[in-house]
């Protein structure tokens, strides 16, 4: 079976390391300018070089997002950013605008280009056009159905790659072509500064009844008039593989390293099982689906891949079943002590889980050493402190510890 590349988001260096540790084949992240996530951490010049070096050192790839729609007076700076990205060694730049593509092709011809989902590509004629311009991959619009993706694969050049989103938040507009944020807040989604007003709660006011706010599509968590549900295509991975997709993309450059670790780990295990057999994947699918609930998420569906979404709105409030407790800083054999960077409080005796690239191991929390004071403690709540503890299983740097979501106001 064709096993596509697993492509993970990296809004920060910590998220990038998590993506690589848990099995991403490639990551995508933005520079400080010209990406469509202005409020992600993003990478300055030194950090971009470090990120690319880290990826290449592990045999992985780094794609830089340059998918803003640039004005005329930005094109020179845009080309200069492309030259720097090439010098830094990125494997491709993700670009939306036709003028931006032409500018980079003319001024930085050695830089490989991927066409962003912001370009709303939904037909093979557009894909062939981008191929003629020298682009090597198209990230399809989220509105594409599976049957059309499979048909498109047979109508485009064999060396032209297709990428599709498989998991994460979805925009209510056509592949992100939304002006709601720009109109309401002055922050344009097509300039990377979306305020996500589609996630806000709305009411209707009748003109002659001022002050009487009527809810629309209300549930116990609130009223969401515009917001789309999250995307989750885990059950359809065999179909996407069969359709000839080259890359499966997880959304989330604004998400935490824990979210990246959970989603990448689940999809990595799913693809590795598919490489064995579809039967092995189907057997593990319930546990893989449950694993995705461990990170913060909204209710999800399969988007437009099979048919129109069953409900026009939703995106009920966030939930998750596990929370991030600590990240391993050093390796250790089973029963030996390793250093961990503390993220959230836990107590001796808590039921915890160690997240590794191979899967999840449960254990009972022991007491631990706080090296900066020399104390042995049953609990500690200062995020960023290093603690030292022994687990009954082997630990590798980058593994994560998590536990049940708790009310931190209770200590």
N, C-alpha and C positions, 0 to 999 in steps of 0.2 A: 504494500500500500504506500502511496505517496504520503510522506510525513512532512508537512510544511515547517518552515521556520517558526519558532515561538518568539514573538516580539513583545518586549515589556516596556512600560513607561519608566522614565527616570527623571523626576523633577529635582532631585537632590543627589548628592554623592552617596548618602546612606541608602537611598532607594535603588540606586544603580548597583551598589554592592549586594543588596538583597536580591535583586533580579538575577545577577550573575550566580550568586551562591545557590539559588533555588532552581536554576536550570534554564534561564532564558538563552536562546541562541543569539539574540541581538537585543539592543536597547535603543530607545529614541529619547532624545532630550534636546532642550533649547539653549541657545546662547542668550545673553542678556537682552538682545534686540532681535526682532523679526520672527519670533515664534508666536504661536497663538495661545500661550499660557503666560501672560505677563506677570502673574502673581505666584507662579511656581518659583522654586529656588533658582533654577536655571544655572548655567555654567559660565563663569567669566573665562578669559582666554587661558589662564593657567589651569583652571579646573577642567576645561574642555580637553586640553592636552592630556591631563592626568586621566580623565575618563576614557579617552580613546586608547591610551597606552594600557590601561587596566583591561579593557575589553580585548584588545589584540593579544595581550599577554596570556589570555585564557582561551584564545582561538575564537573569540566572539566578535560581533560587529556593532558599530555605533553609527546611528543615523541622526543627523542634526535637523531639527525642525526650523525651517525658514519659510513657513507657510502664511505669513502675514500678507495682506494685499498692499503693496508699497505704492506711495504717491510718486509722481515724477521727481520731486525734489529729494527723494530717498534712494533712488536707483543707484547712484554712485556709491553710497554707503552700503547698500545691499550687495553690490558686486564685491566691494572690499571685504564684507563679512564672508562672502562665498570664497574669496581667495584665502582668507584666514582658515576657514573650515577645511579647505583642501590641504593647506600647509599642516594643519593639526592632524590630518590623517583620517578624517571621517570617511565612512564607507559610502555614504550618499547624503544628499540634502533633500529634505522633503519640502516641496514647493507647490503653491496653489495657483498663482496668477500666471496667465500666459505671458505677459510682459516680463515677469520675473524669470520665467523659464528661458525666454529668448535672451534676456540680459546675461544670465549665467552661462548659457550655451555659447554666447559670443565672447564674453570676457573671461570666463573660467571654464574652458571647454573640457578640461580633464576631470571636472567634478561630476560624479554620477548623480543623476536626478531621479527622484521618486515623486510622482504626482499625488498631492494630498487629497484626502477625502473632501476637503473644502472645494475642490474643483467640480464636485458633483458628477463624476463620470458614471454613466449608466448604459453606454452603448459601445459596440466594438469600433465604430467609425472614429469616435473620440480616442479610443485606445490606440488605434493605428496612427492617428495624427500625432499623438504624443510620442509614439515610437519613432516616427519620421523625424521628430525634433531631437531625438537622441535620448529620450527618457527610457529607463530600464525597468520601471515598475509603476503601476497605477494602483492607488489605494481606493477601492471602489466605494461609491456612495452607500450609506447604510440602507438605502431603500431597495437595493438589489435583492432579487429573489434567487434562491438556490438554482432553480432551473435555468434562469437567465445567465447566472455565473458560469454554469457548466456549458451552456451553448456558446457564450462569449469565448471561452477557452479555445474552442475549435475555429474561431473566426479571426484570431489575432496571431501575430508572428510567434513562433514557438519560444523565442528567447525573451518575450515580453512577460514579465511577472505580474501576477495579480495578488493583491493583499486585501484582506477584509477584517473588520473588527469582529471580535468574538465575545468580548466581555467588557462591562463597565457602563458608565453613564451615557445616555443618548440625548442628543439635542432634539427639542420639539420641532425645530425648523428643518428644512430640506438640507441635510448635510451641513448644518451649522449656519446657513445663510439667514441669520436672524438679525433684525434691527430693533427688537424690543428693548434690549439693554441700552442701545445707543439713544433710543427715543426717550426712555424714562430716566436714565442716569447720566447720559453723555459718555458712557463707556461702551465702546463698540466690541462685539464679539469677534468681528472680522479684523480687529486690530489687537486681539489677544487680551482684552480687558473686560470680558463679559461679567456682569454682576449677577447673572443667573436669575433674572426676575421671573422666569418660568417656574422656578421652585418656590416662589412666594405664595402666600395664601391670598385669595381674592374673594370679594363679595360683589353682588350686584346692587346698585342703588336706583330705585325708580325716581324719575325726575320730580314728581310731585310729592314724594315722600322722603325728603332729605333726612339723613340720620338713621333710616331704616335699612340695615345692611342684610341682604338675603344671601345665604351661602349657596354655593354651587357644588354638587357632587361631594357632599361632606361625608367623611368617615370619622372614626374615633380619634384620628390623629390631626385632622385639619381639613382644609378645603384646597384642592389643587386643580386649577382650571386648565392649565396649559402643559403641565409637566409630564414628560414621558417616563415610562418605567425603565429600569436598567436593562441592559442586554446581557443575556446568558445563553451562549450557544454550545455549552458543554455537551448536551445530548446529541447535537448534530455534527460533532467532529468527524465521524466517518463519512458523512455526506460531503462535507467541505473538502476532505482529503480526496474523495473520489471526483469532485468537481474540478480538481487541478489547481486549487489555490496554492500559492507559493509561500504565503506568510499569514499567520494568524496574530492579530494585534489586540493587546489588552489596553483599554483606555485607563488613564489615571495619572497624569503628570502632576496633579494637585494632591494625590493620595499619599498616605504614609508608607514608610518602609515595611511596616507590618502588612498592610493591604497588599503591597507588591509581592511580598514573600508568600502570602497565602494563595493568591491567585496564580502566580507563576508556578508555585509548587504543585498545585492541583492540576493545572493544564500540562505541566511537564510530565507528571505521572500518567495522565490520560494519554498523551501522545506516545509515551514509551510503551504503554500497554497496547495501544493500537498497532504499534510496530510489531508486536508479538502476534496478536490476533484480535479481530473485532469481538470475539467471544470474551476474551480477557478484559477488554474495555467495558463491555456491557455488564459483566459481573461486578466490576468495581464502581460502576457509574453511581449507584446510590451513595456510597461513601464519599466519592469525589464531589457530588452535588452538595452533600452535607458539609464538606470541608469549606466550600465557597461561602457558606453562611457564617463561618467563624470570623470573617472580616466585615467591617461596616458595609452595608448594602441596602438598597431599596428592594421592594418587590421587583421581580424580573420576568421577562418573557423572551421569546425568540425574535422579537422585532418583526421585520418584514420578510425574513428569510423564507418562510413557508407560505404565509398569507398575511393579510393586514393584521396588526395587533388586535387582540380580542376586545380591548377597551381603549378609547381614545385618550384617556387621561388616567393618572394614577400616581405613581412615584410616592407611595405612602412612606412615612417617615423612616429614617435610618434604623436599622437593628443589626446586632451581631451577637454571636453566641460565645465568643472568646475574646479576651483582651491581651494585649502585649505586656509582658512582665519584664523580660530582660533579654539581652543579646550576648552570646558567648564571644569573648575577646581572644581566648586561647583554646588550644586543643587539650583534651585530657582523655585518658582511658577510663573505662568504667570503674567507679569507685575512687578515682583520683580527682583532686580539686582543679577547677578551671575558674578563670576570671570572667565575670559577667558585668555588662553595663546595665544598671538598673533603670527601668522605665516606669514601672508601677509597683506599688506596695504588694507584698504577699506575706503570709504567715507560715511558720513551721507547721507542718501537718496538712497544709492545703493540697488538694488534688491538682497537679499541674501537668503540662504536656511539653515535651521537647519537640520542636519542629525541626526536621532535618530534610535534606533533599530526597532522602529515601522514604520518608513518611513520618508518622507521629508516634512518639513513645510516651506513655503515661508514667508518672512517678509521684511520690509523696514528698513535698518540700521539706528539706532538712534545715537545721540551723546553718548559719554561715558566718564567715569572717568579714569584717569591715576593715580592709588593710590600712586605711588612713588613720584609724584610731587603735587598731589591734583588738577590738572588741569582737566577741562572738554574740550574734543576735538571733532572735526568733523572728523579728520583722524589722523593716526599715522602709522609709517612705520618701527619701530624697532622690528624685530622678537625676541621673547623671553620675551618681556615685558608683564606684566599682566595688563589687562584692565578690567573695571567693567561696565556692561551695562545691561539694562532691555529689555527682549524680550516679545512679546505679547503671547508667548506660554511657557509652562513649560520646564525647562531645567534640565538635569541630568549630573553630572560629567562624562566626556567621550564623550558626544555629540559633534559634530563638526559643525562649520559654514563654508560655502563655497559660492563662488560667481562666476560670469563669468570670464573666463580667460582674464586677462588684460595685457597691455604692461607696465611693471613696470618702464621702462625707462622714461615713461611719468609722473611718480609719482602718 
